[in-house]
Amino acid sequence: QVQLVESGGGLVQPGGSLRLSCAASGSIFNIRAMGWYRQAPGKQRELVATISSDNNTNYVDSVKGRFTISRDNAKNTVYLQMNSLKPEDTAVYYCNADVRMRTGPILKSWGQGTQVTVSS
């Protein structure tokens, strides 16, 4: 089994910054792709950013130039640096990882979600 533990969510003013982190633990051999998703009230969950094992990144258009995804393989951790935050960024943010287990299979694991609220 794999567990993802998120931190860094909270309340921030428009134009402010916040950094989310998510650390994976378990019987892990290595981690392939990692990413961040978000879901606002009344809206579908959307993919925000992804990062591959060789650090290739992709972003949804609405966050390009403002958000940066990164990873630390030694710590099995993915980060999301969020700058120039807008009220429309308010959502529950979820991290995801495709994890290769020591026993061989690749599992998709999700964090519990962390609330990000952008408001004055």
C-alpha positions, 0 to 999 in steps of 0.5 A: 500500500501507498500513502500520500501525505499533503501539507501547505494548504490554507487561506491566502490573499489574492496575489499571494503565494503558497506552496503545497507538498505531498510525500509518498510512503510505503513499499516503494521501488520508485515513482513514475509520474506525479501530479496535482488536481483540484476541485472547486465547489460545483465544478469537476475535478481538473488536472492542474500540473504533472511532472514525469520521472525525468522532470518534464512538466505540463500545466493547465492553461489557467495556471501557466506562468503562475504555478510550478510543479517540482519533485524530490525523488530522494524524498518521494515528494512532489511540490506545487509552488503557487504564485499570483493566486486568484480567487478562482484558484480556490479549491480542494487540491489533490496530489497523485502519484503512479508508484511502482511497488517493490512487488512489481505492480504500478499503483495510482495513489491519491492524497486526502486533499487539502483546502486552498482558499484565496480571499481578501 
